[in-house]
Amino acid sequence: MDRLKTDSFSKITVLVLLAIAMFLSLGMTFLQRSDVTLNVDGEVRTLSTYSQTVKELIDEEGIVVEEGAYVSPSLDTELENNLEIIIKNPKDYTIRVDGKSIKITTIETITKDILREANITLNPQDETDPALNSIVKDNGNINVYRIEEKIITTDTKLPFEKQVISNSKMEMGALKTLQKGKEGLKRTQVKEKYVDGILVSSVIISDKIIEEPVTQVVEKGTKNVIATSRGSTRFKKSIVMTATAYDNSYASTGKYPGQAGYGLTASGTYARPGTVAVDPRVIPLGTRLYIESLDGSKDYGFAIAEDVGGAIKGNKIDLFFETSWEVKNFGRRQVKVYILE
């Protein structure tokens, strides 16, 4: 009888111990610890927890998950070692672009991602502040700068040099072009940078001479001696002028013999062969001259600038003759006027 009681007690003890073991085993299963990584809005930390799901861990840590937040993996995911949990709460940003301010709320934190969420397209040359790969803080500002670059090409004429060669065999004042001058061409390219339509920089990127200028070569006479009936005479310069003729007649002077001033020049002398009328702005009164014919006729010869005339302006000269026949015969012709020393 006692033996039967002992055997029953032993069996009960074994059953109790087995039940306790199973309970402890189940308890350890439910209370298993997990090492996980928690990334909340970019702040990363590693922790050990007995929480069973992502939601339990969030509640345990007192983490605020705002409406519209991104949570990965999902809240009902069971925890396991080395699990990474990412939580991104939405943030507010202000984007300034194209003269406007745009408000946006998004879980993105990188400049380029925020702009993408706002449907803002960047051109290849556009710039941003902060930079595209920068993290933007909550309530931060993003500035988008529209960049435009232009290449401006400008052609500039290069003046040609002038070379003068003296020729003692050519008459003083005479010019002969040996080589025509020609302007060169320089092409300049400038890169202009515009930010939001405003010019901020201008840099020369190319400056090339497309065509070199050609030097003008001119031969200039230095011979200041003219051969006359009286021999060689030195002169200062010569001028080709249009010559006409006049006399003391009423047709030429508007005065009759006996009238006051009849026959007198502007210099107060009496008109005579060798008296000529000039424009004093071109040839001063009193200047000694030699008048050479250019049509092969006889030279008028030596003369003095003593008179003026209403029609004698610029490179015109009026030669005095004694008779109306000579005046009519002379007409109008080109002459070379030498201003004597």
C-alpha positions as CSV (number, residue, x, y, z in Angstrom):
1,M,0.0,0.0,0.0
2,D,2.8,2.4,0.9
3,R,4.6,1.5,-2.2
4,L,1.7,2.4,-4.3
5,K,1.4,5.8,-2.7
6,T,5.1,6.4,-3.3
7,D,4.9,5.5,-7.0
8,S,1.9,7.8,-7.4
9,F,3.7,10.7,-5.8
10,S,6.7,10.2,-8.0
11,K,4.5,10.3,-11.1
12,I,2.8,13.5,-10.0
13,T,6.2,15.1,-9.3
14,V,7.5,14.2,-12.7
15,L,4.3,15.7,-14.4
16,V,4.6,18.9,-12.4
17,L,8.3,19.3,-13.3
18,L,7.4,18.7,-16.9
19,A,4.7,21.3,-16.8
20,I,7.0,23.8,-15.2
21,A,9.7,23.1,-17.8
22,M,7.1,23.7,-20.6
23,F,5.9,26.9,-19.1
24,L,9.4,28.2,-18.7
25,S,10.2,27.2,-22.3
26,L,7.2,29.0,-23.6
27,G,7.9,32.1,-21.5
28,M,11.5,32.3,-22.8
29,T,10.0,32.1,-26.3
30,F,7.7,35.0,-25.7
31,L,10.4,37.0,-24.0
32,Q,13.2,36.5,-26.5
33,R,15.4,39.6,-26.9
34,S,16.2,41.1,-30.4
35,D,19.0,43.4,-31.4
36,V,17.6,45.9,-34.0
37,T,18.6,49.2,-35.7
38,L,16.2,52.1,-35.4
39,N,16.4,55.0,-37.8
40,V,14.1,57.8,-36.9
41,D,14.3,60.8,-39.3
42,G,17.9,60.1,-40.0
43,E,18.9,59.5,-36.4
44,V,20.2,56.0,-36.1
45,R,20.7,53.9,-33.0
46,T,21.1,50.2,-32.1
47,L,19.1,48.7,-29.2
48,S,18.1,45.4,-27.6
49,T,14.5,44.8,-26.9
50,Y,12.0,42.2,-25.8
51,S,9.3,43.8,-27.9
52,Q,7.7,41.3,-30.3
53,T,6.6,43.6,-33.2
54,V,7.6,46.9,-34.7
55,K,4.6,48.6,-33.2
56,E,5.4,47.4,-29.7
57,L,9.0,48.7,-30.1
58,I,7.7,52.1,-31.2
59,D,5.3,52.3,-28.3
60,E,8.0,51.1,-25.9
61,E,10.4,53.8,-27.1
62,G,7.8,56.5,-27.1
63,I,8.4,57.4,-30.8
64,V,6.0,59.8,-32.4
65,V,4.7,58.5,-35.8
66,E,2.9,61.3,-37.5
67,E,0.1,60.9,-40.0
68,G,1.5,60.1,-43.4
69,A,4.8,58.9,-42.0
70,Y,6.9,56.2,-43.8
71,V,7.4,53.1,-41.6
72,S,9.5,50.1,-42.9
73,P,8.9,47.3,-42.2
74,S,5.2,47.5,-41.4
75,L,4.0,47.9,-37.8
76,D,2.9,44.3,-37.4
77,T,6.3,42.9,-38.5
78,E,7.8,40.6,-35.9
79,L,11.2,41.7,-34.6
80,E,14.3,39.6,-35.3
81,N,18.0,40.2,-34.9
82,N,19.7,42.7,-37.2
83,L,16.4,44.1,-38.3
84,E,16.5,47.7,-39.5
85,I,13.5,49.8,-38.8
86,I,13.1,53.1,-40.7
87,I,10.7,55.8,-39.7
88,K,10.3,59.0,-41.7
89,N,7.9,61.6,-40.4
90,P,6.7,64.2,-43.0
91,K,8.4,67.6,-42.8
92,D,7.5,71.1,-44.1
93,Y,9.7,72.9,-46.7
94,T,9.6,76.1,-48.6
95,I,10.9,76.0,-52.2
96,R,11.7,79.3,-54.0
97,V,11.8,78.8,-57.7
98,D,10.9,80.9,-60.8
99,G,9.9,83.9,-58.7
100,K,7.4,81.8,-56.6
101,S,7.4,80.3,-53.1
102,I,6.1,76.8,-52.9
103,K,5.1,75.0,-49.7
104,I,5.5,71.2,-49.5
105,T,5.1,68.5,-46.9
106,T,7.0,65.3,-47.6
107,I,8.9,62.5,-45.9
108,E,11.9,63.2,-48.1
109,T,14.8,65.0,-46.6
110,I,17.3,65.2,-49.5
111,T,17.1,68.3,-51.7
112,K,16.8,66.5,-55.0
113,D,14.1,64.2,-53.6
114,I,12.1,67.1,-52.2
115,L,12.2,68.8,-55.5
116,R,11.1,65.7,-57.3
117,E,8.1,65.4,-54.9
118,A,7.2,69.0,-55.7
119,N,7.4,68.2,-59.5
120,I,10.1,70.7,-60.0
121,T,12.2,69.9,-63.1
122,L,15.8,71.1,-63.1
123,N,17.8,71.9,-66.2
124,P,21.3,70.5,-66.5
125,Q,22.9,73.9,-65.6
126,D,20.5,74.9,-62.8
127,E,21.9,75.2,-59.2
128,T,20.3,74.7,-55.8
129,D,20.9,75.8,-52.3
130,P,21.4,73.5,-50.4
131,A,23.1,71.3,-52.9
132,L,21.1,68.5,-54.5
133,N,22.5,65.8,-52.2
134,S,22.3,67.8,-49.0
135,I,19.9,67.0,-46.1
136,V,17.4,69.7,-45.5
137,K,16.1,70.4,-42.0
138,D,12.4,70.6,-41.1
139,N,10.9,74.0,-42.1
140,G,14.0,74.6,-44.2
141,N,14.2,76.6,-47.4
142,I,15.4,75.4,-50.8
143,N,16.4,77.9,-53.4
144,V,16.4,76.9,-57.1
145,Y,18.5,79.1,-59.4
146,R,17.8,78.9,-63.1
147,I,21.1,79.1,-64.9
148,E,21.4,80.2,-68.5
149,E,24.7,80.5,-70.4
150,K,25.1,82.3,-73.7
151,I,28.0,82.5,-76.1
152,I,28.1,86.0,-77.6
153,T,30.2,86.4,-80.7
154,T,31.5,89.9,-81.7
155,D,33.5,90.9,-84.8
156,T,35.7,93.9,-84.4
157,K,37.5,95.7,-87.3
158,L,41.2,96.1,-86.8
159,P,42.6,99.4,-88.2
160,F,45.4,99.1,-90.7
161,E,48.7,100.9,-90.3
162,K,49.9,103.6,-92.7
163,Q,53.4,103.6,-94.0
164,V,54.7,106.7,-95.8
165,I,57.8,106.5,-98.0
166,S,59.4,109.7,-99.1
167,N,60.3,110.2,-102.8
168,S,62.5,113.1,-103.6
169,K,61.7,112.8,-107.3
170,M,58.0,113.4,-106.7
171,E,56.6,116.8,-106.2
172,M,56.0,117.9,-102.6
173,G,52.5,117.1,-101.6
174,A,52.0,114.5,-104.3
175,L,50.9,111.1,-103.1
176,K,51.0,107.7,-104.7
177,T,49.4,104.6,-103.2
178,L,51.7,101.6,-103.6
179,Q,49.6,99.2,-101.5
180,K,46.0,99.7,-100.4
181,G,45.3,99.4,-96.8
182,K,42.8,96.9,-95.6
183,E,41.2,96.5,-92.2
184,G,41.6,93.2,-90.4
185,L,39.0,91.3,-88.4
186,K,39.1,90.0,-84.8
187,R,36.4,87.7,-83.5
188,T,35.7,87.6,-79.8
189,Q,33.6,85.1,-78.0
190,V,32.2,85.8,-74.5
191,K,30.4,83.4,-72.2
192,E,27.7,85.2,-70.3
193,K,26.1,83.6,-67.3
194,Y,22.6,84.5,-66.2
195,V,21.1,83.6,-62.9
196,D,17.3,83.9,-62.9
197,G,17.6,86.2,-65.9
198,I,20.3,88.5,-64.4
199,L,23.8,88.7,-65.9
200,V,26.3,87.7,-63.2
201,S,29.5,87.0,-65.1
202,S,31.0,87.6,-68.5
203,V,34.2,85.7,-69.5
204,I,36.2,85.9,-72.7
205,I,36.6,82.3,-73.9
206,S,38.1,83.1,-77.4
207,D,39.8,86.1,-78.9
208,K,41.1,85.3,-82.4
209,I,42.3,87.4,-85.3
210,I,40.4,86.1,-88.3
211,E,42.1,88.3,-90.8
212,E,45.3,90.4,-90.4
213,P,45.1,94.0,-91.4
214,V,47.1,95.0,-94.5
215,T,49.4,98.0,-94.2
216,Q,48.7,100.9,-96.5
217,V,51.9,102.0,-98.2
218,V,52.0,105.5,-99.7
219,E,54.7,107.3,-101.6
220,K,54.9,111.0,-100.7
221,G,56.8,113.5,-102.8
222,T,59.4,115.7,-101.1
223,K,60.6,117.6,-104.1
224,N,59.8,121.3,-103.4
225,V,61.3,122.9,-106.5
226,I,59.3,123.8,-109.6
227,A,60.9,124.8,-112.9
228,T,59.6,128.1,-114.1
229,S,60.5,130.6,-116.8
230,R,62.5,132.4,-114.2
231,G,64.4,129.2,-113.1
232,S,63.9,126.9,-110.2
233,T,61.6,128.1,-107.5
234,R,61.0,126.5,-104.1
235,F,57.4,126.0,-102.8
236,K,55.8,124.9,-99.6
237,K,52.9,122.9,-101.0
238,S,50.7,122.6,-104.1
239,I,46.9,122.5,-104.5
240,V,44.8,121.5,-107.5
241,M,42.1,124.1,-107.8
242,T,39.3,125.1,-110.1
243,A,40.2,128.3,-111.9
244,T,38.1,131.0,-113.5
245,A,39.0,134.4,-114.9
246,Y,37.9,138.0,-114.4
247,D,38.9,141.6,-115.5
248,N,37.9,145.1,-114.5
249,S,34.7,145.1,-116.6
250,Y,31.3,145.6,-115.1
251,A,30.4,142.0,-115.9
252,S,33.3,140.9,-113.6
253,T,33.3,143.6,-110.9
254,G,29.9,145.3,-111.0
255,K,31.6,148.7,-111.3
256,Y,32.1,151.1,-114.1
257,P,35.2,153.2,-114.7
258,G,35.2,156.3,-112.5
259,Q,33.1,154.6,-109.7
260,A,34.7,154.5,-106.3
261,G,36.8,151.3,-105.9
262,Y,36.9,150.6,-109.6
263,G,39.9,148.4,-110.3
264,L,40.9,148.1,-106.7
265,T,41.4,144.7,-105.0
266,A,40.4,143.6,-101.5
267,S,44.0,144.3,-100.5
268,G,43.8,147.9,-101.7
269,T,46.1,147.3,-104.7
270,Y,45.1,147.8,-108.4
271,A,44.2,144.6,-110.2
272,R,46.7,143.7,-112.8
273,P,48.0,140.5,-114.5
274,G,49.3,138.3,-111.6
275,T,46.5,139.4,-109.3
276,V,44.3,136.5,-108.2
277,A,41.2,136.2,-106.0
278,V,41.2,133.4,-103.4
279,D,39.3,132.2,-100.4
280,P,41.4,133.6,-97.5
281,R,40.6,130.5,-95.4
282,V,42.4,128.4,-97.9
283,I,45.1,130.8,-99.1
284,P,45.8,133.9,-97.0
285,L,45.9,137.2,-98.8
286,G,49.4,138.3,-99.7
287,T,50.6,134.7,-100.4
288,R,53.0,134.4,-103.4
289,L,51.9,131.8,-105.9
290,Y,52.7,130.1,-109.1
291,I,49.8,128.9,-111.3
292,E,50.5,125.9,-113.5
293,S,48.2,124.8,-116.3
294,L,47.1,121.2,-116.3
295,D,45.7,121.0,-119.8
296,G,48.9,121.7,-121.7
297,S,48.2,125.4,-122.2
298,K,50.5,128.2,-121.1
299,D,50.9,128.6,-117.4
300,Y,49.4,131.7,-115.8
301,G,52.7,132.0,-113.9
302,F,53.6,133.9,-110.8
303,A,50.8,135.6,-108.9
304,I,49.9,137.1,-105.6
305,A,46.7,136.4,-103.6
306,E,45.3,140.0,-103.4
307,D,41.6,139.8,-104.0
308,V,38.5,137.9,-103.0
309,G,35.2,137.1,-104.7
310,G,31.7,136.2,-103.6
311,A,31.8,133.0,-105.7
312,I,35.4,132.1,-104.7
313,K,35.0,129.6,-101.9
314,G,37.1,126.6,-101.0
315,N,39.5,125.3,-103.6
316,K,38.6,127.9,-106.2
317,I,40.7,130.7,-107.6
318,D,39.9,133.7,-109.9
319,L,42.8,134.8,-112.3
320,F,42.9,138.5,-113.4
321,F,43.3,139.2,-117.1
322,E,43.4,142.6,-118.8
323,T,40.8,141.9,-121.5
324,S,37.3,140.4,-121.7
325,W,38.4,138.3,-124.6
326,E,41.1,136.6,-122.4
327,V,38.5,136.1,-119.7
328,K,36.1,134.4,-122.1
329,N,38.8,132.4,-123.7
330,F,40.1,131.1,-120.4
331,G,36.7,129.8,-119.2
332,R,36.9,127.3,-116.4
333,R,39.7,124.8,-116.0
334,Q,41.8,122.9,-113.5
335,V,45.2,124.3,-112.4
336,K,47.8,123.5,-109.9
337,V,48.6,126.3,-107.5
338,Y,52.0,126.3,-105.9
339,I,52.3,128.2,-102.6
340,L,55.8,129.6,-102.8
341,E,58.3,130.0,-99.9
